[in-house]
Amino acid sequence: MISFMSLVLHVLVSPFKTQARLEAEIIMLRHQLNVLRRGVPSKPELAVADRLFFVWLFRLFPSVLNAITIAQPETIIR
């Protein structure tokens, strides 16, 4: 329930975010999806380029940290 309320809050606040911040969040989420889609069976491993990309994006837009969610498969199954 808390995650649903968080989603609703983000949807209500998003029109007031700057365009650059929204684009940074989108880029961050797309890159996170690409990392997860690489098909690593057990655990996604970040390459050095991935880590540098995340650090660079975080330094430009520290608020993108709120957009990152890494869930363990066991958590989703529960």
Secondary structure by P-SEA (a helix, b strand, c coil): caaaaaaaaaaaacccccaaaaaaaaaaaaaaaaaaacccccbbbbcaaaaaaaaaaaaacccccccbbbbccccccc
